Amino acid sequence: MISVLIVLQLGFTIYLLFELKNTLLETIEDLDSNLARALQGTIAEIVENGPDINPFQQLILEWVRNGPQSKVSEIIELPRDDNGQFKAE
């Protein structure tokens, strides 16, 4: 008789754990989708209602997007006299 009660209790405990697992998985999925919607809404609001970018910030943003595209400049040597001063050409 006691072994039957132990088996029933064990079966009921396994059933409760299975139901708890399913409930937790559903809750986590709902939380994940709710969190994603909240983040999307917040980001959309910031983009739409965000502060205007001043020209300097826009210049930096364009420079970061395009990367530094500096051209290699030629080195021009200016003639100097014996005293080290530049000569007029």
C-alpha positions in Angstrom: 0.0 0.0 0.0 2.8 2.4 0.9 4.7 1.6 -2.3 1.6 2.4 -4.3 1.3 5.8 -2.6 5.0 6.5 -3.2 4.6 5.6 -6.9 1.6 7.9 -7.2 3.4 10.7 -5.4 6.4 10.3 -7.7 4.2 10.3 -10.8 2.4 13.4 -9.6 5.7 15.1 -8.9 7.0 14.3 -12.4 3.7 15.6 -13.9 4.0 18.9 -11.9 7.6 19.3 -12.9 6.7 18.8 -16.6 3.9 21.4 -16.3 6.2 23.8 -14.5 8.8 23.4 -17.3 6.2 24.1 -20.0 4.9 27.2 -18.1 8.4 28.5 -17.7 9.2 28.0 -21.4 6.1 29.9 -22.5 6.7 32.7 -20.0 10.3 33.1 -21.3 9.1 33.2 -24.9 6.5 35.8 -24.0 9.1 37.9 -22.1 11.5 37.6 -25.1 8.9 38.9 -27.5 7.7 41.6 -25.2 11.3 42.8 -24.6 12.0 42.9 -28.3 8.9 44.9 -29.0 9.8 47.3 -26.2 13.3 47.8 -27.5 12.1 48.4 -31.1 9.6 51.0 -29.9 12.2 52.8 -27.8 14.7 52.9 -30.6 12.1 54.0 -33.1 11.0 56.8 -30.7 14.6 57.9 -30.3 15.2 58.0 -34.0 12.0 59.9 -34.7 12.1 62.4 -31.8 15.8 62.5 -31.2 17.8 65.7 -31.0 19.1 67.3 -34.2 22.6 66.6 -35.1 24.8 69.6 -35.3 27.1 70.0 -38.4 30.2 69.0 -36.6 28.6 65.7 -35.3 27.4 65.1 -38.9 30.9 65.6 -40.2 32.3 63.1 -37.7 29.5 60.6 -38.5 30.3 60.8 -42.3 34.0 60.5 -41.6 33.4 57.4 -39.5 31.0 55.9 -42.1 33.3 56.5 -45.0 36.5 55.9 -43.2 39.5 58.1 -43.4 40.2 58.6 -47.1 43.2 60.8 -46.8 45.2 61.1 -50.0 48.9 60.8 -49.8 50.2 64.2 -50.5 53.4 64.9 -52.4 56.3 66.3 -50.4 57.5 69.4 -52.0 61.1 70.4 -51.2 61.7 74.1 -51.2 65.2 75.2 -52.1 67.2 76.8 -49.3 70.3 78.9 -49.3 73.5 78.2 -47.3 72.0 80.0 -44.3 69.0 77.6 -44.3 66.6 80.3 -45.4 64.2 79.6 -48.2 65.2 80.9 -51.6 62.8 82.9 -53.8 61.9 81.1 -57.0 
